[in-house]
Amino acid sequence: MDTNERYTPARPLVATEPTAVSTAEQFQNQTLRPILKLLDSSIQALWQHHWPKRKTPFDRLTGPEKMAYVERSVREDTRLRLQLVGMVMGHFTPDEWQTFTANEAELTRRITTLLIQRLQSTFQG
């Protein structure tokens, strides 16, 4: 691909508030949310593969216990978190990658939070 060409990935549209003030918030709304929507079934498949290996009776947990378990797993299980974040990062364009590396800590935190919310939404009534 010619370096002057712009790559436009095929991503779903996600309705977001147009009042993003920071670069991180803009990136979250314009890049991260569409990628996470695109990857929803893959994120769910990775989760379904993950929890049985941890020998946790996840199916027997109550709703609030499932929410806590999902959050704890994504935040504390480094391997799981890196796999999930890597799935998202693998969909960045070169321009998005530049934005990400300039704000890596903040954007990684946002990716983690969005991943937790997406997984938890599966188990909410």
Order of alpha helices (4+ residues) and beta strands (2+ residues): alpha-alpha-alpha-alpha-alpha-alpha-alpha
